[in-house]
Amino acid sequence: MVNLGRVKNLFGKAKREVDKRGGTDSLKEDAEELKKIAKGEGSVTDKAKAATDAVKDPGAKGAERPGDEQH
């Protein structure tokens, strides 16, 4: 039997994480960027490093997210 309270809690956590990364549009941009990295040239190690760097910067490369402060 599915515990609906746990399911709601899980969805709530997922929504908060998506929102922290800039929303669903940002996730789509991340997925496209990772897709390009995976299909691109280079070794698996190079692709893994590029993907790690890409995930550290949510959304489009160099794009600013709402709430980001410039220093």
N, CA, C and O atoms as a Tripos MOL2 file, in Angstrom:
@<TRIPOS>MOLECULE
protein
  284   283    71     0     0
PROTEIN
NO_CHARGES

@<TRIPOS>ATOM
      1 N           0.8370   -1.1700    0.0000 N.3       1 MET1
      2 CA          0.0000    0.0000    0.0000 C.3       1 MET1
      3 C           0.8920    1.2470    0.0000 C.2       1 MET1
      4 O           1.9130    1.2870    0.6870 O.2       1 MET1
      5 N           0.5110    2.2280   -0.7490 N.am      2 VAL2
      6 CA          1.2810    3.4640   -0.8840 C.3       2 VAL2
      7 C           0.8920    4.4290    0.2230 C.2       2 VAL2
      8 O          -0.2930    4.6680    0.4580 O.2       2 VAL2
      9 N           1.8750    4.9770    0.8960 N.am      3 ASN3
     10 CA          1.6530    5.9690    1.9350 C.3       3 ASN3
     11 C           1.6060    7.3430    1.2570 C.2       3 ASN3
     12 O           2.6400    7.8750    0.8530 O.2       3 ASN3
     13 N           0.4020    7.9130    1.1350 N.am      4 LEU4
     14 CA          0.2410    9.1800    0.4140 C.3       4 LEU4
     15 C           0.9860   10.3320    1.0700 C.2       4 LEU4
     16 O           1.4220   11.2530    0.3800 O.2       4 LEU4
     17 N           1.1370   10.2970    2.3710 N.am      5 GLY5
     18 CA          1.8960   11.3410    3.0570 C.3       5 GLY5
     19 C           3.3500   11.3510    2.6120 C.2       5 GLY5
     20 O           3.9350   12.4140    2.4030 O.2       5 GLY5
     21 N           3.9300   10.1640    2.4670 N.am      6 ARG6
     22 CA          5.3220   10.0730    2.0140 C.3       6 ARG6
     23 C           5.4680   10.5120    0.5600 C.2       6 ARG6
     24 O           6.4540   11.1520    0.1930 O.2       6 ARG6
     25 N           4.4890   10.1660   -0.2590 N.am      7 VAL7
     26 CA          4.5260   10.5630   -1.6680 C.3       7 VAL7
     27 C           4.4530   12.0850   -1.7730 C.2       7 VAL7
     28 O           5.2130   12.6900   -2.5280 O.2       7 VAL7
     29 N           3.5460   12.7060   -1.0220 N.am      8 LYS8
     30 CA          3.4390   14.1730   -1.0290 C.3       8 LYS8
     31 C           4.7400   14.8090   -0.5550 C.2       8 LYS8
     32 O           5.1960   15.8020   -1.1220 O.2       8 LYS8
     33 N           5.3380   14.2290    0.4920 N.am      9 ASN9
     34 CA          6.6020   14.7400    1.0140 C.3       9 ASN9
     35 C           7.6940   14.6570   -0.0480 C.2       9 ASN9
     36 O           8.4680   15.5990   -0.2220 O.2       9 ASN9
     37 N           7.7560   13.5430   -0.7480 N.am     10 LEU10
     38 CA          8.7550   13.3580   -1.8000 C.3      10 LEU10
     39 C           8.5560   14.3660   -2.9250 C.2      10 LEU10
     40 O           9.5200   14.9710   -3.3930 O.2      10 LEU10
     41 N           7.3110   14.5510   -3.3620 N.am     11 PHE11
     42 CA          7.0400   15.5270   -4.4160 C.3      11 PHE11
     43 C           7.3620   16.9480   -3.9500 C.2      11 PHE11
     44 O           7.8560   17.7610   -4.7300 O.2      11 PHE11
     45 N           7.0850   17.2440   -2.6890 N.am     12 GLY12
     46 CA          7.4110   18.5610   -2.1490 C.3      12 GLY12
     47 C           8.9060   18.8220   -2.1680 C.2      12 GLY12
     48 O           9.3480   19.9110   -2.5330 O.2      12 GLY12
     49 N           9.6910   17.8140   -1.7720 N.am     13 LYS13
     50 CA         11.1480   17.9500   -1.8000 C.3      13 LYS13
     51 C          11.6470   18.1300   -3.2220 C.2      13 LYS13
     52 O          12.5200   18.9600   -3.4770 O.2      13 LYS13
     53 N          11.1000   17.3610   -4.1450 N.am     14 ALA14
     54 CA         11.5130   17.4740   -5.5460 C.3      14 ALA14
     55 C          11.1980   18.8700   -6.0840 C.2      14 ALA14
     56 O          12.0240   19.4690   -6.7730 O.2      14 ALA14
     57 N          10.0090   19.3920   -5.7750 N.am     15 LYS15
     58 CA          9.6270   20.7280   -6.2470 C.3      15 LYS15
     59 C          10.5620   21.7920   -5.6860 C.2      15 LYS15
     60 O          10.9550   22.7100   -6.4060 O.2      15 LYS15
     61 N          10.9240   21.6810   -4.4090 N.am     16 ARG16
     62 CA         11.8470   22.6590   -3.8190 C.3      16 ARG16
     63 C          13.2070   22.6250   -4.5120 C.2      16 ARG16
     64 O          13.8020   23.6730   -4.7610 O.2      16 ARG16
     65 N          13.6970   21.4380   -4.8220 N.am     17 GLU17
     66 CA         14.9890   21.3160   -5.4980 C.3      17 GLU17
     67 C          14.9210   21.9010   -6.9120 C.2      17 GLU17
     68 O          15.8440   22.5930   -7.3430 O.2      17 GLU17
     69 N          13.8380   21.6260   -7.6280 N.am     18 VAL18
     70 CA         13.6610   22.1880   -8.9710 C.3      18 VAL18
     71 C          13.6230   23.7060   -8.8840 C.2      18 VAL18
     72 O          14.2640   24.3930   -9.6800 O.2      18 VAL18
     73 N          12.8810   24.2280   -7.9290 N.am     19 ASP19
     74 CA         12.7930   25.6800   -7.7630 C.3      19 ASP19
     75 C          14.1520   26.2950   -7.4170 C.2      19 ASP19
     76 O          14.4830   27.3790   -7.8970 O.2      19 ASP19
     77 N          14.9380   25.6080   -6.5870 N.am     20 LYS20
     78 CA         16.2770   26.1040   -6.2360 C.3      20 LYS20
     79 C          17.1710   26.2080   -7.4540 C.2      20 LYS20
     80 O          18.0290   27.0890   -7.5150 O.2      20 LYS20
     81 N          16.9860   25.3230   -8.4280 N.am     21 ARG21
     82 CA         17.8200   25.3090   -9.6280 C.3      21 ARG21
     83 C          17.2860   26.2150  -10.7330 C.2      21 ARG21
     84 O          17.8650   26.2750  -11.8170 O.2      21 ARG21
     85 N          16.1900   26.9180  -10.4680 N.am     22 GLY22
     86 CA         15.7000   27.8820  -11.4470 C.3      22 GLY22
     87 C          14.4240   27.4750  -12.1480 C.2      22 GLY22
     88 O          14.0250   28.1390  -13.1050 O.2      22 GLY22
     89 N          13.7690   26.4180  -11.7180 N.am     23 GLY23
     90 CA         12.4970   26.0070  -12.3060 C.3      23 GLY23
     91 C          12.6570   25.0010  -13.4330 C.2      23 GLY23
     92 O          13.7630   24.5660  -13.7540 O.2      23 GLY23
     93 N          11.5260   24.6440  -14.0230 N.am     24 THR24
     94 CA         11.5270   23.6010  -15.0490 C.3      24 THR24
     95 C          12.2420   24.0320  -16.3250 C.2      24 THR24
     96 O          12.8650   23.2060  -16.9920 O.2      24 THR24
     97 N          12.1620   25.3060  -16.6710 N.am     25 ASP25
     98 CA         12.8760   25.7670  -17.8710 C.3      25 ASP25
     99 C          14.3810   25.5890  -17.7040 C.2      25 ASP25
    100 O          15.0780   25.2110  -18.6460 O.2      25 ASP25
    101 N          14.8720   25.8630  -16.5080 N.am     26 SER26
    102 CA         16.2870   25.6810  -16.2170 C.3      26 SER26
    103 C          16.6730   24.2090  -16.3320 C.2      26 SER26
    104 O          17.7390   23.8820  -16.8520 O.2      26 SER26
    105 N          15.8010   23.3190  -15.8420 N.am     27 LEU27
    106 CA         16.0770   21.8820  -15.9520 C.3      27 LEU27
    107 C          16.1440   21.4430  -17.4120 C.2      27 LEU27
    108 O          16.9850   20.6260  -17.7870 O.2      27 LEU27
    109 N          15.2570   21.9900  -18.2230 N.am     28 LYS28
    110 CA         15.2690   21.6580  -19.6500 C.3      28 LYS28
    111 C          16.5740   22.1250  -20.2980 C.2      28 LYS28
    112 O          17.1580   21.4110  -21.1130 O.2      28 LYS28
    113 N          17.0210   23.3150  -19.9350 N.am     29 GLU29
    114 CA         18.2830   23.8340  -20.4680 C.3      29 GLU29
    115 C          19.4530   22.9620  -20.0220 C.2      29 GLU29
    116 O          20.3640   22.6840  -20.8020 O.2      29 GLU29
    117 N          19.4190   22.5300  -18.7500 N.am     30 ASP30
    118 CA         20.4600   21.6400  -18.2350 C.3      30 ASP30
    119 C          20.4860   20.3330  -19.0290 C.2      30 ASP30
    120 O          21.5530   19.8460  -19.4040 O.2      30 ASP30
    121 N          19.3090   19.7750  -19.2800 N.am     31 ALA31
    122 CA         19.2250   18.5070  -20.0120 C.3      31 ALA31
    123 C          19.7730   18.6560  -21.4260 C.2      31 ALA31
    124 O          20.4740   17.7680  -21.9120 O.2      31 ALA31
    125 N          19.4660   19.7580  -22.0860 N.am     32 GLU32
    126 CA         19.9760   19.9970  -23.4380 C.3      32 GLU32
    127 C          21.4970   20.1400  -23.4260 C.2      32 GLU32
    128 O          22.1880   19.6150  -24.2990 O.2      32 GLU32
    129 N          22.0040   20.8550  -22.4270 N.am     33 GLU33
    130 CA         23.4490   21.0350  -22.3230 C.3      33 GLU33
    131 C          24.1540   19.6940  -22.0950 C.2      33 GLU33
    132 O          25.1930   19.4230  -22.6970 O.2      33 GLU33
    133 N          23.5800   18.8620  -21.2250 N.am     34 LEU34
    134 CA         24.1630   17.5420  -20.9610 C.3      34 LEU34
    135 C          24.0770   16.6440  -22.1980 C.2      34 LEU34
    136 O          24.9790   15.8470  -22.4580 O.2      34 LEU34
    137 N          23.0050   16.7760  -22.9430 N.am     35 LYS35
    138 CA         22.8390   16.0040  -24.1840 C.3      35 LYS35
    139 C          23.9340   16.3730  -25.1870 C.2      35 LYS35
    140 O          24.5210   15.4980  -25.8240 O.2      35 LYS35
    141 N          24.2020   17.6710  -25.3220 N.am     36 LYS36
    142 CA         25.2540   18.1240  -26.2340 C.3      36 LYS36
    143 C          26.6240   17.6100  -25.7950 C.2      36 LYS36
    144 O          27.4410   17.2050  -26.6210 O.2      36 LYS36
    145 N          26.8610   17.6320  -24.4910 N.am     37 ILE37
    146 CA         28.1390   17.1330  -23.9690 C.3      37 ILE37
    147 C          28.2790   15.6450  -24.2850 C.2      37 ILE37
    148 O          29.3290   15.2000  -24.7480 O.2      37 ILE37
    149 N          27.2240   14.8840  -24.0370 N.am     38 ALA38
    150 CA         27.2690   13.4360  -24.2550 C.3      38 ALA38
    151 C          27.5080   13.0810  -25.7190 C.2      38 ALA38
    152 O          28.2100   12.1150  -26.0170 O.2      38 ALA38
    153 N          26.9300   13.8540  -26.6300 N.am     39 LYS39
    154 CA         27.0700   13.5710  -28.0650 C.3      39 LYS39
    155 C          28.3350   14.1840  -28.6610 C.2      39 LYS39
    156 O          28.7020   13.8670  -29.7920 O.2      39 LYS39
    157 N          28.9910   15.0440  -27.9200 N.am     40 GLY40
    158 CA         30.1510   15.7600  -28.4290 C.3      40 GLY40
    159 C          31.4090   14.9180  -28.4790 C.2      40 GLY40
    160 O          31.4170   13.7360  -28.1370 O.2      40 GLY40
    161 N          32.4630   15.5680  -28.9130 N.am     41 GLU41
    162 CA         33.7730   14.9280  -29.0260 C.3      41 GLU41
    163 C          34.4380   14.8480  -27.6610 C.2      41 GLU41
    164 O          34.1120   15.6090  -26.7500 O.2      41 GLU41
    165 N          35.3710   13.9200  -27.5360 N.am     42 GLY42
    166 CA         36.1650   13.8190  -26.3210 C.3      42 GLY42
    167 C          36.0000   12.4750  -25.6400 C.2      42 GLY42
    168 O          35.1100   11.6880  -25.9610 O.2      42 GLY42
    169 N          36.8870   12.2430  -24.6920 N.am     43 SER43
    170 CA         36.8540   10.9820  -23.9500 C.3      43 SER43
    171 C          35.7190   11.0100  -22.9300 C.2      43 SER43
    172 O          35.1320   12.0570  -22.6550 O.2      43 SER43
    173 N          35.4310    9.8550  -22.3870 N.am     44 VAL44
    174 CA         34.4040    9.7600  -21.3520 C.3      44 VAL44
    175 C          34.7970   10.6180  -20.1500 C.2      44 VAL44
    176 O          33.9450   11.2640  -19.5400 O.2      44 VAL44
    177 N          36.0710   10.6220  -19.8150 N.am     45 THR45
    178 CA         36.5550   11.4340  -18.6970 C.3      45 THR45
    179 C          36.3290   12.9150  -18.9690 C.2      45 THR45
    180 O          35.8690   13.6430  -18.0890 O.2      45 THR45
    181 N          36.6480   13.3690  -20.1810 N.am     46 ASP46
    182 CA         36.4280   14.7750  -20.5340 C.3      46 ASP46
    183 C          34.9490   15.1330  -20.4710 C.2      46 ASP46
    184 O          34.5810   16.2050  -19.9900 O.2      46 ASP46
    185 N          34.1050   14.2290  -20.9590 N.am     47 LYS47
    186 CA         32.6610   14.4690  -20.9400 C.3      47 LYS47
    187 C          32.1390   14.5130  -19.5080 C.2      47 LYS47
    188 O          31.2800   15.3330  -19.1830 O.2      47 LYS47
    189 N          32.6550   13.6340  -18.6530 N.am     48 ALA48
    190 CA         32.2210   13.6220  -17.2510 C.3      48 ALA48
    191 C          32.5950   14.9240  -16.5610 C.2      48 ALA48
    192 O          31.8020   15.4750  -15.7970 O.2      48 ALA48
    193 N          33.7990   15.4180  -16.8260 N.am     49 LYS49
    194 CA         34.2310   16.6890  -16.2310 C.3      49 LYS49
    195 C          33.3700   17.8390  -16.7360 C.2      49 LYS49
    196 O          32.9640   18.7060  -15.9620 O.2      49 LYS49
    197 N          33.0950   17.8450  -18.0310 N.am     50 ALA50
    198 CA         32.2560   18.9070  -18.6070 C.3      50 ALA50
    199 C          30.8390   18.8450  -18.0410 C.2      50 ALA50
    200 O          30.2390   19.8820  -17.7580 O.2      50 ALA50
    201 N          30.3060   17.6490  -17.8750 N.am     51 ALA51
    202 CA         28.9590   17.4940  -17.3280 C.3      51 ALA51
    203 C          28.9110   17.9590  -15.8740 C.2      51 ALA51
    204 O          27.9450   18.5980  -15.4570 O.2      51 ALA51
    205 N          29.9400   17.6440  -15.1110 N.am     52 THR52
    206 CA         30.0090   18.0790  -13.7160 C.3      52 THR52
    207 C          30.0070   19.5980  -13.6360 C.2      52 THR52
    208 O          29.2940   20.1790  -12.8170 O.2      52 THR52
    209 N          30.7960   20.2380  -14.4760 N.am     53 ASP53
    210 CA         30.8400   21.6990  -14.5000 C.3      53 ASP53
    211 C          29.4930   22.2820  -14.9280 C.2      53 ASP53
    212 O          29.0480   23.2960  -14.3910 O.2      53 ASP53
    213 N          28.8530   21.6380  -15.8930 N.am     54 ALA54
    214 CA         27.5680   22.1300  -16.3930 C.3      54 ALA54
    215 C          26.4910   22.0570  -15.3160 C.2      54 ALA54
    216 O          25.6670   22.9650  -15.2020 O.2      54 ALA54
    217 N          26.4890   21.0010  -14.5360 N.am     55 VAL55
    218 CA         25.4720   20.8330  -13.5050 C.3      55 VAL55
    219 C          25.6720   21.8200  -12.3580 C.2      55 VAL55
    220 O          24.7180   22.1800  -11.6680 O.2      55 VAL55
    221 N          26.9050   22.2530  -12.1580 N.am     56 LYS56
    222 CA         27.1730   23.2300  -11.0940 C.3      56 LYS56
    223 C          26.5580   24.5830  -11.4110 C.2      56 LYS56
    224 O          26.2870   25.3620  -10.4970 O.2      56 LYS56
    225 N          26.3320   24.8830  -12.6940 N.am     57 ASP57
    226 CA         25.7490   26.1550  -13.1280 C.3      57 ASP57
    227 C          24.3790   25.8680  -13.7390 C.2      57 ASP57
    228 O          24.2880   25.5770  -14.9320 O.2      57 ASP57
    229 N          23.2970   25.9450  -12.9280 N.am     58 PRO58
    230 CA         21.9600   25.6120  -13.4290 C.3      58 PRO58
    231 C          21.5280   26.4980  -14.5900 C.2      58 PRO58
    232 O          21.8890   27.6720  -14.6660 O.2      58 PRO58
    233 N          20.7540   25.9120  -15.4860 N.am     59 GLY59
    234 CA         20.1950   26.6570  -16.6080 C.3      59 GLY59
    235 C          21.1970   26.8410  -17.7220 C.2      59 GLY59
    236 O          22.2030   26.1370  -17.8030 O.2      59 GLY59
    237 N          20.9050   27.7940  -18.5730 N.am     60 ALA60
    238 CA         21.7650   28.0700  -19.7250 C.3      60 ALA60
    239 C          23.1340   28.5180  -19.2610 C.2      60 ALA60
    240 O          23.2740   29.1560  -18.2170 O.2      60 ALA60
    241 N          24.1380   28.1800  -20.0430 N.am     61 LYS61
    242 CA         25.5120   28.5230  -19.6960 C.3      61 LYS61
    243 C          25.6400   30.0290  -19.5050 C.2      61 LYS61
    244 O          25.3640   30.8130  -20.4130 O.2      61 LYS61
    245 N          26.0670   30.4160  -18.3020 N.am     62 GLY62
    246 CA         26.2890   31.8200  -18.0030 C.3      62 GLY62
    247 C          25.0360   32.6170  -17.6980 C.2      62 GLY62
    248 O          25.1210   33.8030  -17.3830 O.2      62 GLY62
    249 N          23.8740   31.9870  -17.7860 N.am     63 ALA63
    250 CA         22.6290   32.7050  -17.5170 C.3      63 ALA63
    251 C          22.4840   32.9400  -16.0230 C.2      63 ALA63
    252 O          22.8940   32.1150  -15.2060 O.2      63 ALA63
    253 N          21.9050   34.0610  -15.6860 N.am     64 GLU64
    254 CA         21.6860   34.3710  -14.2870 C.3      64 GLU64
    255 C          20.3050   33.8880  -13.8820 C.2      64 GLU64
    256 O          19.3500   33.9640  -14.6560 O.2      64 GLU64
    257 N          20.2170   33.3940  -12.6650 N.am     65 ARG65
    258 CA         18.9400   32.9510  -12.1320 C.3      65 ARG65
    259 C          18.3520   34.0510  -11.2690 C.2      65 ARG65
    260 O          19.0920   34.8740  -10.7290 O.2      65 ARG65
    261 N          17.0410   34.0810  -11.1330 N.am     66 PRO66
    262 CA         16.4340   35.0570  -10.2330 C.3      66 PRO66
    263 C          16.9760   34.8370   -8.8240 C.2      66 PRO66
    264 O          17.0970   33.6980   -8.3750 O.2      66 PRO66
    265 N          17.2970   35.9090   -8.1380 N.am     67 GLY67
    266 CA         17.8010   35.8080   -6.7840 C.3      67 GLY67
    267 C          19.3150   35.7380   -6.7030 C.2      67 GLY67
    268 O          19.8750   35.8700   -5.6150 O.2      67 GLY67
    269 N          19.9900   35.5330   -7.8240 N.am     68 ASP68
    270 CA         21.4560   35.5190   -7.8010 C.3      68 ASP68
    271 C          21.9450   36.9340   -7.5930 C.2      68 ASP68
    272 O          21.4520   37.8760   -8.2140 O.2      68 ASP68
    273 N          22.9100   37.0690   -6.7220 N.am     69 GLU69
    274 CA         23.4900   38.3830   -6.4750 C.3      69 GLU69
    275 C          24.8050   38.4880   -7.2080 C.2      69 GLU69
    276 O          25.5760   37.5300   -7.2590 O.2      69 GLU69
    277 N          25.0590   39.6460   -7.7720 N.am     70 GLN70
    278 CA         26.3300   39.8640   -8.4470 C.3      70 GLN70
    279 C          27.3000   40.4870   -7.4630 C.2      70 GLN70
    280 O          26.9320   41.3900   -6.7120 O.2      70 GLN70
    281 N          28.5400   40.0120   -7.4600 N.am     71 HIS71
    282 CA         29.5710   40.5430   -6.5590 C.3      71 HIS71
    283 C          30.6320   41.2210   -7.3340 C.2      71 HIS71
    284 O          31.5880   41.7340   -6.7530 O.2      71 HIS71
@<TRIPOS>BOND
     1     1     2 1
     2     2     3 1
     3     3     4 2
     4     3     5 am
     5     5     6 1
     6     6     7 1
     7     7     8 2
     8     7     9 am
     9     9    10 1
    10    10    11 1
    11    11    12 2
    12    11    13 am
    13    13    14 1
    14    14    15 1
    15    15    16 2
    16    15    17 am
    17    17    18 1
    18    18    19 1
    19    19    20 2
    20    19    21 am
    21    21    22 1
    22    22    23 1
    23    23    24 2
    24    23    25 am
    25    25    26 1
    26    26    27 1
    27    27    28 2
    28    27    29 am
    29    29    30 1
    30    30    31 1
    31    31    32 2
    32    31    33 am
    33    33    34 1
    34    34    35 1
    35    35    36 2
    36    35    37 am
    37    37    38 1
    38    38    39 1
    39    39    40 2
    40    39    41 am
    41    41    42 1
    42    42    43 1
    43    43    44 2
    44    43    45 am
    45    45    46 1
    46    46    47 1
    47    47    48 2
    48    47    49 am
    49    49    50 1
    50    50    51 1
    51    51    52 2
    52    51    53 am
    53    53    54 1
    54    54    55 1
    55    55    56 2
    56    55    57 am
    57    57    58 1
    58    58    59 1
    59    59    60 2
    60    59    61 am
    61    61    62 1
    62    62    63 1
    63    63    64 2
    64    63    65 am
    65    65    66 1
    66    66    67 1
    67    67    68 2
    68    67    69 am
    69    69    70 1
    70    70    71 1
    71    71    72 2
    72    71    73 am
    73    73    74 1
    74    74    75 1
    75    75    76 2
    76    75    77 am
    77    77    78 1
    78    78    79 1
    79    79    80 2
    80    79    81 am
    81    81    82 1
    82    82    83 1
    83    83    84 2
    84    83    85 am
    85    85    86 1
    86    86    87 1
    87    87    88 2
    88    87    89 am
    89    89    90 1
    90    90    91 1
    91    91    92 2
    92    91    93 am
    93    93    94 1
    94    94    95 1
    95    95    96 2
    96    95    97 am
    97    97    98 1
    98    98    99 1
    99    99   100 2
   100    99   101 am
   101   101   102 1
   102   102   103 1
   103   103   104 2
   104   103   105 am
   105   105   106 1
   106   106   107 1
   107   107   108 2
   108   107   109 am
   109   109   110 1
   110   110   111 1
   111   111   112 2
   112   111   113 am
   113   113   114 1
   114   114   115 1
   115   115   116 2
   116   115   117 am
   117   117   118 1
   118   118   119 1
   119   119   120 2
   120   119   121 am
   121   121   122 1
   122   122   123 1
   123   123   124 2
   124   123   125 am
   125   125   126 1
   126   126   127 1
   127   127   128 2
   128   127   129 am
   129   129   130 1
   130   130   131 1
   131   131   132 2
   132   131   133 am
   133   133   134 1
   134   134   135 1
   135   135   136 2
   136   135   137 am
   137   137   138 1
   138   138   139 1
   139   139   140 2
   140   139   141 am
   141   141   142 1
   142   142   143 1
   143   143   144 2
   144   143   145 am
   145   145   146 1
   146   146   147 1
   147   147   148 2
   148   147   149 am
   149   149   150 1
   150   150   151 1
   151   151   152 2
   152   151   153 am
   153   153   154 1
   154   154   155 1
   155   155   156 2
   156   155   157 am
   157   157   158 1
   158   158   159 1
   159   159   160 2
   160   159   161 am
   161   161   162 1
   162   162   163 1
   163   163   164 2
   164   163   165 am
   165   165   166 1
   166   166   167 1
   167   167   168 2
   168   167   169 am
   169   169   170 1
   170   170   171 1
   171   171   172 2
   172   171   173 am
   173   173   174 1
   174   174   175 1
   175   175   176 2
   176   175   177 am
   177   177   178 1
   178   178   179 1
   179   179   180 2
   180   179   181 am
   181   181   182 1
   182   182   183 1
   183   183   184 2
   184   183   185 am
   185   185   186 1
   186   186   187 1
   187   187   188 2
   188   187   189 am
   189   189   190 1
   190   190   191 1
   191   191   192 2
   192   191   193 am
   193   193   194 1
   194   194   195 1
   195   195   196 2
   196   195   197 am
   197   197   198 1
   198   198   199 1
   199   199   200 2
   200   199   201 am
   201   201   202 1
   202   202   203 1
   203   203   204 2
   204   203   205 am
   205   205   206 1
   206   206   207 1
   207   207   208 2
   208   207   209 am
   209   209   210 1
   210   210   211 1
   211   211   212 2
   212   211   213 am
   213   213   214 1
   214   214   215 1
   215   215   216 2
   216   215   217 am
   217   217   218 1
   218   218   219 1
   219   219   220 2
   220   219   221 am
   221   221   222 1
   222   222   223 1
   223   223   224 2
   224   223   225 am
   225   225   226 1
   226   226   227 1
   227   227   228 2
   228   227   229 am
   229   229   230 1
   230   230   231 1
   231   231   232 2
   232   231   233 am
   233   233   234 1
   234   234   235 1
   235   235   236 2
   236   235   237 am
   237   237   238 1
   238   238   239 1
   239   239   240 2
   240   239   241 am
   241   241   242 1
   242   242   243 1
   243   243   244 2
   244   243   245 am
   245   245   246 1
   246   246   247 1
   247   247   248 2
   248   247   249 am
   249   249   250 1
   250   250   251 1
   251   251   252 2
   252   251   253 am
   253   253   254 1
   254   254   255 1
   255   255   256 2
   256   255   257 am
   257   257   258 1
   258   258   259 1
   259   259   260 2
   260   259   261 am
   261   261   262 1
   262   262   263 1
   263   263   264 2
   264   263   265 am
   265   265   266 1
   266   266   267 1
   267   267   268 2
   268   267   269 am
   269   269   270 1
   270   270   271 1
   271   271   272 2
   272   271   273 am
   273   273   274 1
   274   274   275 1
   275   275   276 2
   276   275   277 am
   277   277   278 1
   278   278   279 1
   279   279   280 2
   280   279   281 am
   281   281   282 1
   282   282   283 1
   283   283   284 2
@<TRIPOS>SUBSTRUCTURE
     1 MET1         2 RESIDUE 1 A MET
     2 VAL2         6 RESIDUE 1 A VAL
     3 ASN3        10 RESIDUE 1 A ASN
     4 LEU4        14 RESIDUE 1 A LEU
     5 GLY5        18 RESIDUE 1 A GLY
     6 ARG6        22 RESIDUE 1 A ARG
     7 VAL7        26 RESIDUE 1 A VAL
     8 LYS8        30 RESIDUE 1 A LYS
     9 ASN9        34 RESIDUE 1 A ASN
    10 LEU10       38 RESIDUE 1 A LEU
    11 PHE11       42 RESIDUE 1 A PHE
    12 GLY12       46 RESIDUE 1 A GLY
    13 LYS13       50 RESIDUE 1 A LYS
    14 ALA14       54 RESIDUE 1 A ALA
    15 LYS15       58 RESIDUE 1 A LYS
    16 ARG16       62 RESIDUE 1 A ARG
    17 GLU17       66 RESIDUE 1 A GLU
    18 VAL18       70 RESIDUE 1 A VAL
    19 ASP19       74 RESIDUE 1 A ASP
    20 LYS20       78 RESIDUE 1 A LYS
    21 ARG21       82 RESIDUE 1 A ARG
    22 GLY22       86 RESIDUE 1 A GLY
    23 GLY23       90 RESIDUE 1 A GLY
    24 THR24       94 RESIDUE 1 A THR
    25 ASP25       98 RESIDUE 1 A ASP
    26 SER26      102 RESIDUE 1 A SER
    27 LEU27      106 RESIDUE 1 A LEU
    28 LYS28      110 RESIDUE 1 A LYS
    29 GLU29      114 RESIDUE 1 A GLU
    30 ASP30      118 RESIDUE 1 A ASP
    31 ALA31      122 RESIDUE 1 A ALA
    32 GLU32      126 RESIDUE 1 A GLU
    33 GLU33      130 RESIDUE 1 A GLU
    34 LEU34      134 RESIDUE 1 A LEU
    35 LYS35      138 RESIDUE 1 A LYS
    36 LYS36      142 RESIDUE 1 A LYS
    37 ILE37      146 RESIDUE 1 A ILE
    38 ALA38      150 RESIDUE 1 A ALA
    39 LYS39      154 RESIDUE 1 A LYS
    40 GLY40      158 RESIDUE 1 A GLY
    41 GLU41      162 RESIDUE 1 A GLU
    42 GLY42      166 RESIDUE 1 A GLY
    43 SER43      170 RESIDUE 1 A SER
    44 VAL44      174 RESIDUE 1 A VAL
    45 THR45      178 RESIDUE 1 A THR
    46 ASP46      182 RESIDUE 1 A ASP
    47 LYS47      186 RESIDUE 1 A LYS
    48 ALA48      190 RESIDUE 1 A ALA
    49 LYS49      194 RESIDUE 1 A LYS
    50 ALA50      198 RESIDUE 1 A ALA
    51 ALA51      202 RESIDUE 1 A ALA
    52 THR52      206 RESIDUE 1 A THR
    53 ASP53      210 RESIDUE 1 A ASP
    54 ALA54      214 RESIDUE 1 A ALA
    55 VAL55      218 RESIDUE 1 A VAL
    56 LYS56      222 RESIDUE 1 A LYS
    57 ASP57      226 RESIDUE 1 A ASP
    58 PRO58      230 RESIDUE 1 A PRO
    59 GLY59      234 RESIDUE 1 A GLY
    60 ALA60      238 RESIDUE 1 A ALA
    61 LYS61      242 RESIDUE 1 A LYS
    62 GLY62      246 RESIDUE 1 A GLY
    63 ALA63      250 RESIDUE 1 A ALA
    64 GLU64      254 RESIDUE 1 A GLU
    65 ARG65      258 RESIDUE 1 A ARG
    66 PRO66      262 RESIDUE 1 A PRO
    67 GLY67      266 RESIDUE 1 A GLY
    68 ASP68      270 RESIDUE 1 A ASP
    69 GLU69      274 RESIDUE 1 A GLU
    70 GLN70      278 RESIDUE 1 A GLN
    71 HIS71      282 RESIDUE 1 A HIS
